[in-house]
Amino acid sequence: MGPSGSGKSTLLHLLGGLDRPTSGAVRIDRQELQTLSDDQLSAFRRRHLGFIFQFFNLLPTLTAIENVALPLLLDGAKMQEVQSKAESLLGLMGLKNRMDHKPDQLSGGEMQRVAIARALVGDPLLILADEPTGNLDSKTGERVLEILANLAHEHNQTIVMVTHDSKAASYGDRAIVMRDGLVESDHARVIDRYQLSLERESSPRA
């Protein structure tokens, strides 16, 4: 988190290998990104990173299932090889009946869930989410945040999310606040929203 111009998006771009650091190192799973060529960086992003954007970035001419499969298709896989996995992920996102719909036939929340499935299809080491609820209404945004929290806690998925929204940030286990390109604070949350929801579900009803 942090005000506009604090460096949040720059940090995300560095983690994603979209920008190169002027000094220092960016290391993911013991791989130093700044040592890779452009072609190697592209391959690393396809195979190890997942991206979720505020404006979805789905290809309008492709169906939901084709958009989800796209990272693996670009890496040389055939559609018949990845279709089952793409279908499974869309089912996990509650979109089993929307697989053959194109983006203009989907709601904003549905498009974002397609984007999340696309980010997961390559079994990434890390998911980078840039304001993933910034273009959604509050109710739909909350559902997307619950999906991301579930991925982190039940599927052991690492997610780095940039957000201006304190409510969205409250779903995280760790909050890093930036200002003027520096880390201003970095702390873990004692009790997160996801844990509270589990406690509510397990507590006896009056």
FIKOLZA-1660 file (N, C-alpha, C; in steps of 0.1 Angstrom, whole numbers, plus 5000, padded with zeros to 4 digits):
% residues 206
   i   px   py   pz ch aa at
   1 5008 4988 5000  A  M  N
   1 5000 5000 5000  A  M CA
   1 5009 5012 5000  A  M  C
   2 5002 5024 4997  A  G  N
   2 5010 5036 4997  A  G CA
   2 5003 5046 4988  A  G  C
   3 5006 5059 4989  A  P  N
   3 5000 5069 4981  A  P CA
   3 5005 5068 4966  A  P  C
   4 4998 5075 4957  A  S  N
   4 5002 5075 4943  A  S CA
   4 5016 5080 4942  A  S  C
   5 5025 5074 4934  A  G  N
   5 5038 5078 4933  A  G CA
   5 5048 5073 4943  A  G  C
   6 5043 5064 4952  A  S  N
   6 5052 5059 4962  A  S CA
   6 5061 5047 4958  A  S  C
   7 5058 5041 4946  A  G  N
   7 5066 5031 4940  A  G CA
   7 5060 5017 4940  A  G  C
   8 5047 5016 4943  A  K  N
   8 5040 5003 4944  A  K CA
   8 5041 4996 4930  A  K  C
   9 5037 5003 4920  A  S  N
   9 5036 4996 4907  A  S CA
   9 5050 4993 4902  A  S  C
  10 5060 5002 4905  A  T  N
  10 5074 5000 4901  A  T CA
  10 5079 4987 4907  A  T  C
  11 5076 4986 4920  A  L  N
  11 5080 4974 4927  A  L CA
  11 5074 4961 4921  A  L  C
  12 5061 4962 4918  A  L  N
  12 5054 4950 4912  A  L CA
  12 5061 4947 4898  A  L  C
  13 5064 4957 4890  A  H  N
  13 5070 4955 4877  A  H CA
  13 5084 4949 4879  A  H  C
  14 5091 4953 4889  A  L  N
  14 5105 4947 4892  A  L CA
  14 5103 4932 4895  A  L  C
  15 5093 4929 4904  A  L  N
  15 5091 4915 4908  A  L CA
  15 5087 4907 4896  A  L  C
  16 5079 4913 4887  A  G  N
  16 5075 4906 4875  A  G CA
  16 5085 4905 4863  A  G  C
  17 5096 4911 4865  A  G  N
  17 5106 4911 4854  A  G CA
  17 5102 4920 4843  A  G  C
  18 5093 4929 4845  A  L  N
  18 5089 4939 4835  A  L CA
  18 5098 4951 4834  A  L  C
  19 5104 4954 4845  A  D  N
  19 5115 4964 4846  A  D CA
  19 5127 4958 4852  A  D  C
  20 5139 4964 4849  A  R  N
  20 5151 4959 4855  A  R CA
  20 5156 4969 4865  A  R  C
  21 5161 4964 4876  A  P  N
  21 5166 4973 4887  A  P CA
  21 5179 4981 4882  A  P  C
  22 5180 4993 4887  A  T  N
  22 5192 5001 4884  A  T CA
  22 5204 4996 4893  A  T  C
  23 5200 4990 4904  A  S  N
  23 5210 4984 4913  A  S CA
  23 5203 4974 4922  A  S  C
  24 5211 4966 4928  A  G  N
  24 5205 4955 4937  A  G CA
  24 5201 4943 4929  A  G  C
  25 5193 4934 4935  A  A  N
  25 5190 4922 4929  A  A CA
  25 5175 4919 4931  A  A  C
  26 5168 4912 4922  A  V  N
  26 5155 4907 4924  A  V CA
  26 5156 4892 4923  A  V  C
  27 5154 4885 4934  A  R  N
  27 5156 4871 4934  A  R CA
  27 5143 4863 4937  A  R  C
  28 5139 4854 4928  A  I  N
  28 5127 4846 4930  A  I CA
  28 5130 4832 4929  A  I  C
  29 5128 4824 4939  A  D  N
  29 5132 4810 4939  A  D CA
  29 5146 4808 4935  A  D  C
  30 5155 4816 4941  A  R  N
  30 5170 4815 4939  A  R CA
  30 5174 4819 4925  A  R  C
  31 5164 4824 4917  A  Q  N
  31 5168 4829 4903  A  Q CA
  31 5169 4845 4904  A  Q  C
  32 5180 4850 4900  A  E  N
  32 5182 4865 4900  A  E CA
  32 5177 4870 4886  A  E  C
  33 5166 4877 4886  A  L  N
  33 5159 4881 4874  A  L CA
  33 5168 4891 4865  A  L  C
  34 5176 4899 4872  A  Q  N
  34 5184 4909 4864  A  Q CA
  34 5195 4903 4856  A  Q  C
  35 5198 4890 4858  A  T  N
  35 5208 4883 4851  A  T CA
  35 5203 4876 4838  A  T  C
  36 5190 4876 4836  A  L  N
  36 5184 4869 4825  A  L CA
  36 5182 4878 4813  A  L  C
  37 5184 4872 4801  A  S  N
  37 5181 4880 4789  A  S CA
  37 5166 4882 4787  A  S  C
  38 5163 4890 4777  A  D  N
  38 5148 4893 4775  A  D CA
  38 5140 4881 4772  A  D  C
  39 5146 4872 4764  A  D  N
  39 5139 4859 4761  A  D CA
  39 5138 4850 4773  A  D  C
  40 5148 4850 4781  A  Q  N
  40 5148 4842 4793  A  Q CA
  40 5138 4848 4803  A  Q  C
  41 5137 4861 4804  A  L  N
  41 5127 4867 4813  A  L CA
  41 5113 4864 4808  A  L  C
  42 5111 4864 4795  A  S  N
  42 5097 4861 4790  A  S CA
  42 5093 4847 4794  A  S  C
  43 5103 4838 4792  A  A  N
  43 5100 4824 4796  A  A CA
  43 5098 4822 4811  A  A  C
  44 5106 4829 4819  A  F  N
  44 5104 4829 4833  A  F CA
  44 5090 4834 4837  A  F  C
  45 5086 4845 4831  A  R  N
  45 5072 4850 4835  A  R CA
  45 5062 4840 4831  A  R  C
  46 5063 4834 4819  A  R  N
  46 5052 4825 4815  A  R CA
  46 5051 4813 4824  A  R  C
  47 5063 4808 4828  A  R  N
  47 5063 4795 4835  A  R CA
  47 5063 4796 4851  A  R  C
  48 5066 4808 4856  A  H  N
  48 5067 4809 4871  A  H CA
  48 5058 4820 4877  A  H  C
  49 5053 4829 4869  A  L  N
  49 5046 4841 4875  A  L CA
  49 5032 4841 4869  A  L  C
  50 5022 4846 4877  A  G  N
  50 5009 4849 4873  A  G CA
  50 5006 4863 4875  A  G  C
  51 4999 4870 4866  A  F  N
  51 4995 4884 4867  A  F CA
  51 4980 4886 4867  A  F  C
  52 4976 4894 4876  A  I  N
  52 4961 4898 4876  A  I CA
  52 4961 4913 4876  A  I  C
  53 4954 4919 4866  A  F  N
  53 4954 4933 4864  A  F CA
  53 4940 4939 4867  A  F  C
  54 4940 4952 4870  A  Q  N
  54 4928 4959 4873  A  Q CA
  54 4918 4959 4861  A  Q  C
  55 4923 4960 4849  A  F  N
  55 4914 4960 4837  A  F CA
  55 4914 4947 4830  A  F  C
  56 4917 4936 4837  A  F  N
  56 4915 4922 4833  A  F CA
  56 4925 4918 4822  A  F  C
  57 4926 4926 4811  A  N  N
  57 4936 4923 4800  A  N CA
  57 4932 4909 4793  A  N  C
  58 4919 4906 4792  A  L  N
  58 4915 4894 4784  A  L CA
  58 4915 4898 4770  A  L  C
  59 4918 4888 4761  A  L  N
  59 4917 4890 4747  A  L CA
  59 4903 4889 4742  A  L  C
  60 4897 4899 4736  A  P  N
  60 4883 4900 4733  A  P CA
  60 4878 4890 4723  A  P  C
  61 4887 4884 4715  A  T  N
  61 4883 4875 4705  A  T CA
  61 4883 4860 4710  A  T  C
  62 4888 4858 4722  A  L  N
  62 4889 4845 4727  A  L CA
  62 4878 4842 4738  A  L  C
  63 4874 4830 4739  A  T  N
  63 4864 4826 4749  A  T CA
  63 4871 4826 4763  A  T  C
  64 4864 4824 4774  A  A  N
  64 4869 4824 4787  A  A CA
  64 4880 4812 4788  A  A  C
  65 4876 4801 4783  A  I  N
  65 4885 4789 4784  A  I CA
  65 4898 4791 4776  A  I  C
  66 4897 4798 4764  A  E  N
  66 4908 4801 4756  A  E CA
  66 4917 4811 4763  A  E  C
  67 4911 4821 4769  A  N  N
  67 4919 4831 4776  A  N CA
  67 4927 4825 4788  A  N  C
  68 4921 4815 4795  A  V  N
  68 4927 4809 4806  A  V CA
  68 4939 4800 4801  A  V  C
  69 4937 4793 4790  A  A  N
  69 4947 4784 4784  A  A CA
  69 4958 4791 4778  A  A  C
  70 4957 4804 4774  A  L  N
  70 4966 4811 4766  A  L CA
  70 4980 4811 4771  A  L  C
  71 4984 4813 4783  A  P  N
  71 4998 4812 4787  A  P CA
  71 5005 4799 4784  A  P  C
  72 4997 4788 4785  A  L  N
  72 5003 4775 4782  A  L CA
  72 5004 4773 4767  A  L  C
  73 4994 4778 4760  A  L  N
  73 4995 4777 4745  A  L CA
  73 5007 4785 4740  A  L  C
  74 5009 4797 4745  A  L  N
  74 5021 4805 4741  A  L CA
  74 5034 4798 4744  A  L  C
  75 5033 4788 4754  A  D  N
  75 5045 4781 4758  A  D CA
  75 5047 4768 4750  A  D  C
  76 5038 4766 4740  A  G  N
  76 5039 4755 4731  A  G CA
  76 5030 4743 4733  A  G  C
  77 5021 4744 4743  A  A  N
  77 5012 4733 4746  A  A CA
  77 5000 4734 4735  A  A  C
  78 4994 4722 4734  A  K  N
  78 4982 4721 4725  A  K CA
  78 4969 4723 4734  A  K  C
  79 4959 4728 4727  A  M  N
  79 4946 4731 4735  A  M CA
  79 4941 4718 4741  A  M  C
  80 4941 4707 4734  A  Q  N
  80 4936 4694 4740  A  Q CA
  80 4944 4690 4752  A  Q  C
  81 4956 4694 4753  A  E  N
  81 4965 4691 4764  A  E CA
  81 4961 4699 4777  A  E  C
  82 4957 4711 4775  A  V  N
  82 4954 4720 4786  A  V CA
  82 4940 4723 4789  A  V  C
  83 4931 4717 4781  A  Q  N
  83 4917 4721 4782  A  Q CA
  83 4911 4716 4796  A  Q  C
  84 4915 4704 4800  A  S  N
  84 4910 4699 4813  A  S CA
  84 4914 4708 4824  A  S  C
  85 4926 4712 4824  A  K  N
  85 4931 4720 4835  A  K CA
  85 4924 4734 4835  A  K  C
  86 4922 4740 4823  A  A  N
  86 4915 4753 4822  A  A CA
  86 4901 4751 4827  A  A  C
  87 4894 4740 4823  A  E  N
  87 4881 4738 4827  A  E CA
  87 4880 4737 4843  A  E  C
  88 4889 4730 4848  A  S  N
  88 4889 4728 4863  A  S CA
  88 4891 4741 4870  A  S  C
  89 4900 4750 4865  A  L  N
  89 4902 4763 4872  A  L CA
  89 4890 4772 4870  A  L  C
  90 4883 4772 4859  A  L  N
  90 4871 4780 4857  A  L CA
  90 4860 4774 4866  A  L  C
  91 4860 4761 4868  A  G  N
  91 4850 4755 4877  A  G CA
  91 4853 4760 4891  A  G  C
  92 4865 4761 4895  A  L  N
  92 4869 4766 4908  A  L CA
  92 4865 4780 4910  A  L  C
  93 4865 4788 4900  A  M  N
  93 4861 4802 4900  A  M CA
  93 4846 4804 4899  A  M  C
  94 4838 4793 4899  A  G  N
  94 4824 4794 4897  A  G CA
  94 4819 4797 4883  A  G  C
  95 4827 4794 4873  A  L  N
  95 4824 4798 4860  A  L CA
  95 4822 4786 4850  A  L  C
  96 4818 4775 4856  A  K  N
  96 4816 4763 4848  A  K CA
  96 4807 4765 4836  A  K  C
  97 4797 4773 4838  A  N  N
  97 4787 4776 4827  A  N CA
  97 4790 4788 4818  A  N  C
  98 4802 4793 4820  A  R  N
  98 4805 4806 4812  A  R CA
  98 4818 4803 4804  A  R  C
  99 4823 4791 4803  A  M  N
  99 4835 4788 4796  A  M CA
  99 4836 4792 4782  A  M  C
 100 4825 4791 4775  A  D  N
 100 4825 4794 4761  A  D CA
 100 4821 4809 4757  A  D  C
 101 4819 4817 4768  A  H  N
 101 4816 4831 4766  A  H CA
 101 4828 4840 4764  A  H  C
 102 4827 4850 4755  A  K  N
 102 4838 4859 4753  A  K CA
 102 4836 4870 4763  A  K  C
 103 4847 4878 4765  A  P  N
 103 4847 4888 4776  A  P CA
 103 4835 4898 4775  A  P  C
 104 4831 4902 4763  A  D  N
 104 4820 4911 4763  A  D CA
 104 4806 4905 4767  A  D  C
 105 4806 4892 4769  A  Q  N
 105 4794 4885 4774  A  Q CA
 105 4795 4882 4789  A  Q  C
 106 4805 4887 4795  A  L  N
 106 4807 4885 4810  A  L CA
 106 4807 4898 4818  A  L  C
 107 4803 4897 4830  A  S  N
 107 4803 4908 4839  A  S CA
 107 4817 4911 4843  A  S  C
 108 4819 4923 4850  A  G  N
 108 4833 4926 4854  A  G CA
 108 4838 4916 4864  A  G  C
 109 4830 4912 4873  A  G  N
 109 4835 4902 4883  A  G CA
 109 4838 4888 4876  A  G  C
 110 4830 4885 4866  A  E  N
 110 4833 4872 4859  A  E CA
 110 4846 4873 4851  A  E  C
 111 4849 4885 4845  A  M  N
 111 4861 4887 4838  A  M CA
 111 4873 4886 4847  A  M  C
 112 4872 4892 4859  A  Q  N
 112 4883 4892 4868  A  Q CA
 112 4886 4877 4873  A  Q  C
 113 4875 4869 4875  A  R  N
 113 4877 4856 4879  A  R CA
 113 4883 4847 4868  A  R  C
 114 4880 4851 4855  A  V  N
 114 4887 4844 4844  A  V CA
 114 4902 4848 4844  A  V  C
 115 4905 4861 4847  A  A  N
 115 4919 4865 4848  A  A CA
 115 4926 4858 4859  A  A  C
 116 4919 4856 4870  A  I  N
 116 4926 4848 4882  A  I CA
 116 4929 4834 4877  A  I  C
 117 4919 4828 4870  A  A  N
 117 4922 4814 4865  A  A CA
 117 4933 4814 4856  A  A  C
 118 4934 4824 4847  A  R  N
 118 4945 4825 4838  A  R CA
 118 4959 4826 4845  A  R  C
 119 4959 4834 4856  A  A  N
 119 4971 4836 4864  A  A CA
 119 4975 4823 4870  A  A  C
 120 4966 4814 4873  A  L  N
 120 4969 4801 4880  A  L CA
 120 4973 4790 4871  A  L  C
 121 4970 4791 4858  A  V  N
 121 4970 4779 4849  A  V CA
 121 4984 4773 4848  A  V  C
 122 4995 4782 4850  A  G  N
 122 5008 4777 4849  A  G CA
 122 5014 4772 4862  A  G  C
 123 5006 4771 4872  A  D  N
 123 5011 4767 4886  A  D CA
 123 5022 4776 4890  A  D  C
 124 5020 4790 4891  A  P  N
 124 5031 4799 4893  A  P CA
 124 5036 4799 4907  A  P  C
 125 5049 4802 4908  A  L  N
 125 5055 4804 4921  A  L CA
 125 5049 4816 4928  A  L  C
 126 5045 4826 4921  A  L  N
 126 5041 4839 4926  A  L CA
 126 5030 4845 4917  A  L  C
 127 5019 4850 4924  A  I  N
 127 5009 4858 4916  A  I CA
 127 5011 4872 4920  A  I  C
 128 5011 4881 4910  A  L  N
 128 5012 4895 4912  A  L CA
 128 4999 4902 4908  A  L  C
 129 4993 4908 4917  A  A  N
 129 4979 4914 4915  A  A CA
 129 4980 4929 4916  A  A  C
 130 4977 4936 4906  A  D  N
 130 4978 4951 4905  A  D CA
 130 4964 4957 4906  A  D  C
 131 4960 4962 4918  A  E  N
 131 4946 4967 4920  A  E CA
 131 4936 4958 4915  A  E  C
 132 4935 4945 4919  A  P  N
 132 4926 4936 4912  A  P CA
 132 4911 4939 4914  A  P  C
 133 4908 4947 4924  A  T  N
 133 4894 4950 4927  A  T CA
 133 4891 4965 4923  A  T  C
 134 4900 4972 4917  A  G  N
 134 4899 4986 4915  A  G CA
 134 4888 4989 4905  A  G  C
 135 4884 4980 4896  A  N  N
 135 4874 4983 4886  A  N CA
 135 4861 4975 4888  A  N  C
 136 4859 4971 4901  A  L  N
 136 4847 4963 4905  A  L CA
 136 4839 4971 4915  A  L  C
 137 4826 4968 4916  A  D  N
 137 4818 4973 4927  A  D CA
 137 4822 4966 4940  A  D  C
 138 4818 4971 4951  A  S  N
 138 4823 4967 4964  A  S CA
 138 4819 4952 4966  A  S  C
 139 4807 4948 4963  A  K  N
 139 4803 4934 4965  A  K CA
 139 4811 4924 4957  A  K  C
 140 4812 4927 4944  A  T  N
 140 4820 4919 4935  A  T CA
 140 4834 4919 4939  A  T  C
 141 4840 4930 4943  A  G  N
 141 4854 4931 4947  A  G CA
 141 4856 4922 4960  A  G  C
 142 4847 4922 4969  A  E  N
 142 4848 4914 4981  A  E CA
 142 4849 4899 4977  A  E  C
 143 4840 4895 4968  A  R  N
 143 4841 4881 4963  A  R CA
 143 4854 4877 4957  A  R  C
 144 4860 4886 4949  A  V  N
 144 4873 4884 4943  A  V CA
 144 4884 4883 4954  A  V  C
 145 4883 4892 4964  A  L  N
 145 4893 4891 4975  A  L CA
 145 4891 4878 4983  A  L  C
 146 4879 4873 4985  A  E  N
 146 4877 4861 4992  A  E CA
 146 4883 4849 4984  A  E  C
 147 4882 4850 4971  A  I  N
 147 4888 4839 4963  A  I CA
 147 4904 4840 4964  A  I  C
 148 4910 4852 4964  A  L  N
 148 4924 4853 4966  A  L CA
 148 4929 4848 4979  A  L  C
 149 4921 4851 4990  A  A  N
 149 4924 4847 5003  A  A CA
 149 4924 4832 5004  A  A  C
 150 4914 4826 4998  A  N  N
 150 4912 4811 4997  A  N CA
 150 4924 4805 4990  A  N  C
 151 4929 4811 4979  A  L  N
 151 4940 4806 4972  A  L CA
 151 4953 4806 4981  A  L  C
 152 4954 4817 4988  A  A  N
 152 4966 4818 4997  A  A CA
 152 4966 4808 5008  A  A  C
 153 4954 4806 5015  A  H  N
 153 4954 4799 5027  A  H CA
 153 4951 4784 5025  A  H  C
 154 4943 4780 5015  A  E  N
 154 4940 4766 5013  A  E CA
 154 4948 4760 5002  A  E  C
 155 4953 4768 4993  A  H  N
 155 4961 4762 4982  A  H CA
 155 4976 4767 4982  A  H  C
 156 4979 4773 4993  A  N  N
 156 4993 4777 4996  A  N CA
 156 4999 4785 4985  A  N  C
 157 4992 4794 4979  A  Q  N
 157 4996 4802 4968  A  Q CA
 157 5001 4816 4974  A  Q  C
 158 5013 4820 4969  A  T  N
 158 5019 4833 4973  A  T CA
 158 5013 4844 4964  A  T  C
 159 5008 4854 4970  A  I  N
 159 5002 4865 4962  A  I CA
 159 5008 4878 4968  A  I  C
 160 5012 4887 4958  A  V  N
 160 5016 4901 4962  A  V CA
 160 5006 4910 4955  A  V  C
 161 4999 4918 4963  A  M  N
 161 4988 4926 4958  A  M CA
 161 4991 4941 4961  A  M  C
 162 4990 4949 4951  A  V  N
 162 4991 4963 4952  A  V CA
 162 4976 4969 4953  A  V  C
 163 4974 4977 4963  A  T  N
 163 4960 4983 4964  A  T CA
 163 4961 4996 4972  A  T  C
 164 4951 5005 4968  A  H  N
 164 4949 5017 4976  A  H CA
 164 4938 5015 4987  A  H  C
 165 4932 5004 4986  A  D  N
 165 4920 5001 4994  A  D CA
 165 4923 4994 5007  A  D  C
 166 4921 5001 5018  A  S  N
 166 4925 4995 5031  A  S CA
 166 4916 4982 5034  A  S  C
 167 4904 4982 5029  A  K  N
 167 4896 4970 5031  A  K CA
 167 4902 4958 5023  A  K  C
 168 4907 4960 5011  A  A  N
 168 4913 4950 5003  A  A CA
 168 4926 4945 5010  A  A  C
 169 4933 4955 5016  A  A  N
 169 4946 4952 5023  A  A CA
 169 4943 4943 5035  A  A  C
 170 4931 4945 5041  A  S  N
 170 4929 4937 5053  A  S CA
 170 4928 4922 5051  A  S  C
 171 4927 4918 5038  A  Y  N
 171 4926 4904 5035  A  Y CA
 171 4940 4898 5035  A  Y  C
 172 4951 4906 5036  A  G  N
 172 4964 4901 5035  A  G CA
 172 4969 4896 5049  A  G  C
 173 4980 4888 5049  A  D  N
 173 4986 4884 5061  A  D CA
 173 4998 4893 5065  A  D  C
 174 5002 4901 5055  A  R  N
 174 5013 4910 5057  A  R CA
 174 5011 4923 5050  A  R  C
 175 5013 4934 5056  A  A  N
 175 5011 4947 5050  A  A CA
 175 5024 4955 5049  A  A  C
 176 5027 4959 5037  A  I  N
 176 5040 4967 5035  A  I CA
 176 5035 4980 5029  A  I  C
 177 5038 4991 5036  A  V  N
 177 5034 5004 5033  A  V CA
 177 5046 5011 5027  A  V  C
 178 5045 5017 5015  A  M  N
 178 5056 5024 5008  A  M CA
 178 5053 5039 5008  A  M  C
 179 5064 5047 5008  A  R  N
 179 5063 5061 5006  A  R CA
 179 5076 5066 5000  A  R  C
 180 5075 5074 4989  A  D  N
 180 5086 5080 4982  A  D CA
 180 5097 5069 4978  A  D  C
 181 5092 5058 4974  A  G  N
 181 5101 5047 4969  A  G CA
 181 5107 5039 4980  A  G  C
 182 5104 5041 4992  A  L  N
 182 5110 5033 5003  A  L CA
 182 5099 5026 5011  A  L  C
 183 5103 5016 5018  A  V  N
 183 5093 5009 5027  A  V CA
 183 5092 5017 5040  A  V  C
 184 5080 5021 5043  A  E  N
 184 5077 5029 5055  A  E CA
 184 5074 5020 5067  A  E  C
 185 5067 5009 5064  A  S  N
 185 5064 5000 5075  A  S CA
 185 5061 4986 5069  A  S  C
 186 5064 4976 5076  A  D  N
 186 5062 4962 5072  A  D CA
 186 5058 4953 5084  A  D  C
 187 5046 4949 5084  A  H  N
 187 5042 4941 5096  A  H CA
 187 5032 4930 5092  A  H  C
 188 5032 4919 5100  A  A  N
 188 5023 4908 5098  A  A CA
 188 5010 4912 5106  A  A  C
 189 4999 4907 5101  A  R  N
 189 4987 4909 5108  A  R CA
 189 4985 4898 5118  A  R  C
 190 4980 4902 5130  A  V  N
 190 4979 4892 5141  A  V CA
 190 4967 4883 5138  A  V  C
 191 4956 4888 5134  A  I  N
 191 4944 4880 5130  A  I CA
 191 4939 4886 5117  A  I  C
 192 4938 4878 5107  A  D  N
 192 4933 4884 5094  A  D CA
 192 4918 4880 5092  A  D  C
 193 4913 4887 5082  A  R  N
 193 4898 4886 5079  A  R CA
 193 4895 4871 5076  A  R  C
 194 4903 4864 5069  A  Y  N
 194 4900 4850 5066  A  Y CA
 194 4899 4841 5078  A  Y  C
 195 4909 4843 5088  A  Q  N
 195 4908 4836 5100  A  Q CA
 195 4896 4839 5108  A  Q  C
 196 4892 4852 5108  A  L  N
 196 4880 4855 5115  A  L CA
 196 4867 4849 5109  A  L  C
 197 4867 4848 5096  A  S  N
 197 4856 4841 5089  A  S CA
 197 4855 4826 5093  A  S  C
 198 4867 4820 5094  A  L  N
 198 4867 4806 5098  A  L CA
 198 4862 4804 5112  A  L  C
 199 4866 4813 5121  A  E  N
 199 4862 4812 5135  A  E CA
 199 4847 4814 5136  A  E  C
 200 4841 4823 5128  A  R  N
 200 4826 4825 5128  A  R CA
 200 4819 4813 5123  A  R  C
 201 4825 4806 5113  A  E  N
 201 4818 4794 5107  A  E CA
 201 4819 4783 5117  A  E  C
 202 4829 4782 5125  A  S  N
 202 4831 4770 5134  A  S CA
 202 4825 4773 5148  A  S  C
 203 4821 4785 5151  A  S  N
 203 4815 4788 5164  A  S CA
 203 4801 4783 5164  A  S  C
 204 4796 4778 5176  A  P  N
 204 4782 4773 5177  A  P CA
 204 4772 4785 5176  A  P  C
 205 4761 4782 5169  A  R  N
 205 4751 4792 5167  A  R CA
 205 4742 4793 5180  A  R  C
 206 4738 4805 5183  A  A  N
 206 4729 4807 5194  A  A CA
 206 4715 4801 5191  A  A  C
% end
